[in-house]
Amino acid sequence: MDFAVPQDIADYLVELDAFIEAKIKPLENKDDNIRFFDHRREHARTDWDNNGLPRHEWEALLGEARKVADEAGHLRYAWPVEMGGKGGSNLAMAIIREHLAARGLGLHNDLQNEHSIVGNNPFVLMFKEFATNAQYEMYADKLLKGEIRAAFGLTEPNHGSDATFMETRAVREEKDGVAGWRINGEKMWTTGMHVVSHVMVFARTSGEDGDAAGITVFLVPADQVKIEEWMWTFNMPTDHPRISITDVWVPDEAIWGVEGRGLGLGQSFVHQNRIRQAASSLGAAVYCIEESVRYARVRKPFGKPLSDNQAIQWPLVELSTQCEMLRLLIRKTAWQMDNMPHKEVERQISDKVSMCNYWANRLVCEAADRAMQVHGGIGYSRHKAFEHIYRHHRRYRITEGSEEIQIRKVAAFLFGYMGPRRAEFKDL
């Protein structure tokens, strides 16, 4: 077994670091752009008088960074080659995202809104795997040009983890001789609604509450969806509204993937996102630990380095040990994802993806909290990034499958209710 980072990925990390220093850091420090990353960051980013949405200047800066990264060939690294990318693997993306997050807060990588010079866009892979030929003809060019951006409409006001009990319904209805569907329902936490062109609306089209089958995904134009309210959160700015879909009609061609099999499409999305997000959480945890170690070596209360105290050493040792073990599991799991058909991930190693994700999200919160404690008052202030890291990553213990739901998935695989061990336990 070879645990070394593949040479091509190691070389690419060096290339990325050089690009950040040459192109991204100057942009971050241009004019007063640093206000988005120093102690003023929450205010600078948030338009408090416009529903708490991101300020235009903040999103414009992110857009400029993405443009520079795209021109340099980095932004679409993970996209399929046939769609203008480099076909970056899950393993490569896990290594890259950990690396970028471990560099700390900056324009190169800001996890508050999944901005990065190496883009994470699971929707592209979903498009490749699930789009029909007609949809490929209709949407592929617009997707490549950035003219299509889709929000993810799965969670509802009354249903989160219990997605199979969703109340949104779509019923068959012909309109002007065209076969289609009429959709009614509400969705919650539909991130990015202020900028997206479409919403991926999950709706029950057949079956009963609790059935995994019978849920269909529709690509609905955003202008047919009503924003009911913007949900202010622990980590501002906000772009997570509650929306309603009232008597919206769409043609059959708006179905994404296969009718009644939409939940599998949703799982495809979260597996890609979960493993990459786990790597980012790991990187942010490493940043918190390393900053704490450095501070403890130079801070000298009572005339000696803070690091001389076992009360400082031991908690950081525990966290560092967890990071080392988690890194191996993340990279092994990402490698396994690369070495099996995309749609097999759910059946074979979904539990490992969940292990990586829930543990990484918990770990980074613990690391940020410990960093605040080691740094004392300055660690609690917004002059350090730890509170920002905590506020951002705390949400991932809830979103895209709460840690309880992910632990339940691991248990289902472990006890043979799902996954490869099901046959082993079938006679018990």
N, C-alpha and C positions, 0 to 999 in steps of 0.2 A: 504494500500500500504506500502511495506517495502523497504526503500531506503538504508538499510544497505548492505555493501559488504558481500556476502555470506561467511560464516565462513571458508569453505574449500579454497576459493580464498584468504581470508585474511591470513590464515595459510601458503598458498603457497608463498605469497609475503615475509613473514618472512623467509621461506626456501630459496628463491631466494637471498635475501639480505645476508644471511649467506654464501651461495655458492659464491657470488661475492667477499666477503671479504676473504674467505678461498682459493679460486682457481683463480679467475679472476684478482683481484687486484695484487697479486704477479706476475702473468704473464704480466700484463700491465707494471709493474715496473721492470721486469727482464731486465738485460743488459741495453740497451738504448731504450727499446720499448716505453718509454714515449714520445719519439720524435714524435710519430704518433698522440699525443694528446695535446702536449703543443704548444707553439708559432711556432714551426717548422713544424707543422702538414701538411700543404699543400705541402711543398717541400718534406718532408719525404715520403709522400704518392704518389707523382706524378713523373713518369719517363718522364721528359720533353723532353728527346732526343729520346723517343720511342712513338711518336704520343700523348704524354700526358696521356698514359695509366697508370693504377695503378702499382706501383712498386711491383715486385715479393715479396719482404720482407714484405710489408704491407699485401698483400693477404695471404701470408703464416701464418702471425700472426693471421689473422681472422680465417683461417682454423684451426689453433691449438686451438683457443678459442671455435670454434664450436665443435671440437672433444671432448674437455673436457666437454662441456655442454651436448653433446649427450650421453657420457658415464655416466653422472650423471642423465640422463633421462629428461632433460629440453628442448633440442633443438626441439624435435618433439612433444612437448606438444599439439599443435593444430591439429596434424595429426589424421585421423580416427584410432580408436583402431585396426581395422583389417589391417591397414597398418603400425603398429608398434608405433602408437602414443597414447596419453591419451584422445583423443577426446575433447580437450579443446574447450569450447564454444566461441562464438563471444563476449559475455559479459565478460568472463574471459580474453580473449585476449585484449579487450579494457582496462580493469583495469590494466592488467599487462604491456601493452605497455605505458600507461600513467605513471605508476609507474617507469618504467625503464628510460624513457626519462626525468622525473623530477629529477632523480639522477644526471643529467648532462652528459657531454661528457666523454666517457670512453669505454674501451674494452667490457664492459658488453652490450653496446647498442650504435651503431653508425649509425645514420640515413642517412648519406651520401650515403651509399650503402645498406641500409636495413639489416645491420648486427645486430644480436641480439642473446643472449644466449637462448632466447625463439624464435624460428624461425617463420618468417612470410612467408609462401609458399603457396599462393592461388592456384598454379598450381596443388598441391596435391589434393585439394578438387575438382578442375576442372576435374582431372583425374578420381576421384571416381564417379563424377556425369555424365560425358560425354563419358568416354572411352567405346568402344565396348568390348564384351567378348574376341574377338581375340586380341585387343590391351592390354587388361588386362593381358592376357597370355604372350604377347610378351614383354611388357614394365614394368610391376609392380615390378618385382624383381630388374631390373636395377634402377628403380626410388628409391626404398628403399635403395639401395646401393650407391645412389648419382651418378650413372653413366649416368643419363639423367638429363640435365639441359636445359631448353628451354627459348629462347628469345621470346618476344612478338612483332610480326610483323604486326601491324595494321596501324599506322600512315605512311603517305607517304610525299615525298618532296612537293607535290602540294595539299595535303589533310590531314588535322589534325582533327579538330572537325567535319568536313563534311565527316565522314568515309564512308557513303553510296555512295559517289561519287568516291571511290577509282578507280585507273586506273589499278591496278594489275589484271590480267585475268588468268583464268585457263580454258583450253578447253579439252574436252575428246579426248584421243588418246590411241589406243591400241599399245603395244610394245611387240614383241615376243610372241604374243598370250595372253598377260596379259592386262586387262583393267586398264586404268590409266588416268592421266591428265598431260598436259604440261603447265607450269606456266611461265609467264613473268611479270615483274614489278619491282618496287623499293619500299623500305621501309626506314623509318627515325626513329632515336632514338631507335634503336633495342638494348636495354641495355644488356650488358654482352656478346657481341659477341666474345670477346677474350677467353671466357672459356666455352661457352655453347656447347652442343652436337647437338641441334636441334633448329630450328626456327619455331614458330607457324605463318605460313604465311596466312593472311586473303586475299582471292581473290574472285573476282566476277565470279560466274559460270553460272549465269542466271539472268534474270530481267534487269531492266534499272537503269541508274544512279539515285540515290535518293531512290531506293527501299530498305527497310530494309531486305526483303527476297532476296535470291539469292546469298548471301555471304557465302563462305565455308572456313573452317579452315583446312589447311594441315600441317602436322608435317614433315618438310623438314630437312634432315641432314645438319648441319652447313657447312660441307665441300663442299656443292653444291651451296653455297651462296657466293657472292663476296663482300668484304668490299671495298667500294669506297673511303670513307674518314672518319676519326674520327673527331667528332664535339667537338671542345673545348668550354667549358661552363663557366658560372659565378662561378661555384663551381667545382674545379679540385680535383682529377684527372678525366679523362673522360673515359667512356666505352660505349659511345652512338654513334654508327656510322650510316652513310647512307649506305645501302646495295642494291645490285641489284640481281635479280633472272632472269637469261636469259636461256630460253629453258630448264628449269629443268623439268624432267619427274619424276613423283611419281606414285606408284600404288594406286588403290582404297583404300587399307588398310591404307594409309597415311591420309585419311580424319579423322579429329577429330570431334566427335559428329555426327551430321546429316548434310548431304549435303544441302546447301542452308540456313541453320539455324545458321550460325557461329556468327552472331551478338549477339545472345542471349548468346552464350558461352563467348563472350567478356564482356558482361554486368555482367555475373556471376563473372568473374575475378575482374572487377573494384569495384563491391559492397563489396566484401571481403576486397579488398585492401583499399578502401576509408574509411571504418569505422575504420579499424585498424590504418591507417595513420592519420586519424583525432585525434584518441586518442594519438598518438605519438606527433602530433603538440600541442595538449593540454598540454601534459607533459612538452614539451620544453618551452612552454609559462609560465607555472607555475615555472619552473626553473629560467627563466629570471626575473620574478616578485620577487620571493623569494630572489634571489641574490641582486636585487636592494634594497629591503627592508632592508636587513642586512647591505649593504654598506651605505645606507642613515642613519642608526642608529649610525654607528661608524665614519663616515666622518664628520669632524667639521670645515667647512670653517667659517670664521668670528667669531670663538669661540663658535659656537653652532652646534648641530647635523643637518645635511642636512635634516633629516626627520622632523624637526620642521616647514619646509616650506610647505604651502599648494600647491605650484607649483610642489613639489615633491610628496606629498601625493595623490592628486586628480587623476592624470593620472594612478597611480598604483591601486587606488581604482576602477577606471573604468575597468581596465584590469582584476583585480581580480574578480569583479562582473561578467564579461563576462565568465571567466573560470568556475565559479560556475554554471552558467546557462547551459553552453555548456556541462559540464560534465554530467548533468542530461539527456540532450537530447541524447548524445552519448550512454550512458548506457541503456537508454530506447530503443533506436533504435537497439542496439546490442541484447538486450533481445528479442525484437520482431523478429529479424532475426533468433534467436534460436528457436522460437516458431511457425514457419511456414515452409512449404516445401521450400527447397532451391530455386527452380525456381519461387516461388511466390514473392520473394523479389522485383524483377523488377516491377511486376504489382501492388503491394500493398504499399510498403514503400520506393520506390526508391527516392522519393522526400526528405524523412527524412535523408536518407544516404547522399544525396547531400547537404542538409542543414548543417549537421555535418561537412562535408569535406570542403566545401568552406569557412565556417565561421572559422573553426579551422586554416586553412592555412593562412587566412588573420590575424587572431588574433595573431598567433605566430610571424609573421613578425612585427606587431605593438609592441609586447612585447619585441622582440629583439632590435628594434629601440629605444624604451623607455629605455631599460637597458643600451644601449650605452650612451644615453643622461644623465641618472642619474650618471653613472660612469665617465662621462667626458672623458678625453684623454685616460685613461687606458681602458675604455670601447670600444673605437674605435680601440684599438690595438689588435693584435692577442694573447696577453697575457691573454685575456678573451675569452670565447667561443661565445660571442654574435654575432660577425661578421660571424663566421662559421655557427651558427644556422640560421642567416638571409639568408646567401647565399644558404644554403641547402634548407630551407623550401620555399624560394621564388619560386623555380621551381614548387612546388605543386599547385601554383595558376594557373598553365598552364597545367601541365601534367595530364594524366588520366581523362581528361575532365576539360577544363578551368573553372574558377569560373563563367564566363559568361554562358557557356553551362550548368553548374549545376544550376545556377539561372533560366535559361530557363526551365530546367526540373521541378524545384519547381513550376514555374508559370504554366506549363502545367497541373500539378496535381491540383493546387489551382483553376484554372479557368475551370477545367473539360475537357481539351483537351485530357488528358491521366488519367489513374489511376481510383480509386474507385468512383470519382465524375463524371465520364463521363456520366453515366446514368442519373444523376441529371440534367445535362445541355443539354441532347440530343435534347430536343424540343425547345430550345432557338434559 
